[in-house]
Amino acid sequence: MKILVCISHVPDTTSKINFAEGDSKFDTNGVQFVINPNDEFGLTRAMWFKEKQGASVTVVNVGGPETEPTLRKALAIGADDAIRVNTEATDGFAVAQQLAAVVKEGGFDLVIAGRESIDYNGGMVPGMLATLLDANFVNNCISLEVDGTTATVGREIDGGKEVIKTSLPLVIGGQKGLVEESDLRIPNMRGIMMARKKPLAVKEAADANALTQTNKFEKPAPKGAIKMVDAENLEELVQLLHTEAKVI
């Protein structure tokens, strides 16, 4: 089984976010980047298939050279090889088109993507990728088993969990639960040294159509000052909730 794991290069959630060029671009100065958490769950599950079922695992990212350290980390975790599509990831549909070209060329059976990335939170790419590939698709995945060409997938639904049986080729949108947080792997020194020798191919972008563009970013409004209300003064509390907080 050939597995492709899609890796997003995202800012660490502890990084201070700023914008540049008239708030039209993300300012990367001083920002630490990491593997998108939903993708890391997927990568860890892919490593289980590699170790238990002999699957091959390739990781892919759509982005510039600045994303290569993130791909190298994925290689250090245990992926066999990596692909970087050399174009800026500015539009979900364009990214899905680039990934579809990689899947078709590589003949992958299973594509594991994160449900969404923690930077833009669009949640669009896995579904669009499956449509472009005419492959089966399951989102919000919290479990995955593969037996031959049959996959058993658990996913979250409103108020519960649904278990689906489907067939390969398959695209999933994974999330927390696909593996436990305690199962996530930290690269060790041996893995880091081996990652330096593993192939990281750079592919030029395929023809793609971006359907959106970013005009401006804006931070949330700063929180207002805290007002203390005496516990005995319920009338004032109700008035403030109604006139200032506007929640009732």
N, C-alpha and C positions, 0 to 999 in steps of 0.2 A: 504494500500500500504506500502510495506517495502522498505525503501530507505537505500542504503549503500553509504556513502560519503568517498572517498579515500583522505587521508590527508598526504601530504608530509611535512617532517620536514626539513626546509631549512634555510640557513643563511640569516639574515637580510641584505638587500642590502647596508646598511651603514657600515657593518662590514668590517674590513680589512682582506683580504684573504691571507693566507700563506700556504705553503706546507711543509711536513716533510718527513723523511725517504727517502732522495734522490729524493724529489719531486714526490714520488709515492703515498702519502696519504695526504688527506686534514687535515690541522692543526686546530683543534677546539678550541684551547686555546684562551680565550677572545672573542669568537664569540657568538653573541646572535642569537638564532634560533626562527623562527616564523612559522605560518601556511603558506604554499605556497599560494600566492595571488589568483591564479586561483582556487585553492581548496576552498578558503574562499568565493569566489563568489558562488560556488556550494553549500557550507554549508548553506549560507544565503538563497538560493532558497529552499533548502530542509526544512529549518525551516518554510518557507511560507506554504509548503505542509503539514507540521505537524500541524500548527495552523489553516489552512483553510479547510483541508481535512482529518485531523486525522491520517496522515501518521506517522509511526514510523521511527526514524532516528538513524542509527548506523554509527559511524565513525571508520575507520580502517587505520592502518599504518603498514608498513613493516619496522622493525628496532629494535634496542636495547632499553634497559631501558631509555636511554637518551632522547628518543622521547616522553616519557609519559607526561611531562609537556605540550607539544603541544597538545596531545590528551585531557588532562584535560582542556585546554583552549577551545577546541571544545565542551566539555561537559558543560562548563560554559556558552557558547553561547546558548546552549539549546539542544544538541544531547542527546538522551535517554541513550545510552550506547556506549562503545568503545571496540575495539579489537586491540591488538598489536600482530603481527606475529613476533615471536622472532628469527629474522635472519637479518643479515646485508644486506641492499639494495644496491648491487653492480652492478646489471645487470638488464636491463629493462625487458627482457623476464622472468627471474627468479622472479622478482616482480609480473609480470602479472600472473604467475603460482600460486604464493602464494595467490594473490587476488582472482583468480578463485576458489581456494579451499574454501575460506571463503564464496564466493557468493553461491556456490553449497550447502555448509552445511547449510547456513542460509536461503536459498530460497528467495533471494531478487528480487523484481520486477524491481527496477530502481537503476542503479549504476551511481553516479555522480562523475566523476574525473575531474581534471584540464586538460586543453589542453596540458600543459607541466609544468614541475617544473622549478623554476628560478635558480636552481643550475646547473643541467646538460643540461637542455633545449632539451632533447632528443625527447619529444613528441611522444613516441612509446607505452607507457603502455596502454592507453585506447583502442586503436585499437587492440592490441594483446589480451587484456583481452576479448573484445567482440568476437574475433575469437575463443578463447578457450572455451567460454560459448555458442557459436553458437547463440549469441544474436544480435539484431539490434544495429547499431552504427551510431552516428552522432557526428562529430567533429566541433570545432570552434563555439560552441553554444552560442548564445546571447539572446535566449528566450526559455522558456519551459513551456508548459501547459499540464496537464494530465487530461483526462476525462475517467474514467473507465480504460479500457486497451488500450485506444488510446492516443498517445502523439502527440502534435503539437510542432515542434521544429524549431526555426529560427537559421540560421547559416550564418556566413560571407563567401562570395565567392569573387573571384576577381572582383572588380568593383561593388559590390552590396551585396544583402542579398537574401537568399533563405529560403522559408518556406516549411517544409516537414511534412507530416503526416506519422506516423509509429505506431507500436504496442509494448507493453511490452511483454517480458523483453527487456530492453533497456539499453545501456551504452552510456553516452555522455561525450565528452570532453569540459568542460565549460571554459569560459573566461570572461573578463570584458564585461559587457553588459547583462549577465545573470541576474544580479541585478545591480543597480547603486551603485557607491562607497558610496554615502550618506546613502545607506540602510545597509551597513556592520555594524555588531553589536560588541560593546565593552562589554566584560563581566562585569556585575555589581556585587556588593558584595553578593547579594542573589544568583546569578548564580554561583559564585565561591564557596560559602558554599555548595550549593546543589551538585556541581560537585564532591566534596569530597566523597559523599555518593553514587554516581552513579557507576554501575559496569564497571570495566575495565578488560576485560579478556585477558590473555596472552596465545596465542596458539603456540605450537611448529611448526616449519616450515614443510610444506609438501615436498615431494620429488620434486626437481626442477633442471632444467639444465641451468646453466649459459653459455651463448654463447659468452660472451665478457669478457675481463679483462682490467683493467687500468694499463698501463705500466709507464706513466709519465704525470704529469701536468706541464704546463708552462704558466707563466703570459704573457700578451701582452707586446711587446717592449715599453719602455718608450717613451713618445712623445719627439721629438727633439726640439731644441731651435727655437724661433720665429724669423723670419727675417722680418724686416720692409722694405717696398719698397715705394719709393716716388710715390704719385698718378700720377705724370706726366711721370714717367718712365715705360711705358707700355712694352717696349721691354725687360727690365730686368725681369719684372713680368712673361712674357710669357716664357722667357728662364728658369727661376727657376721652373716654373710649368712643363716644359718639361724635364729638366735635373735632378732636385732634387726630386720634388714631384712625377714626372712621372705620371701625371694625364692627360696629353695631348700628 
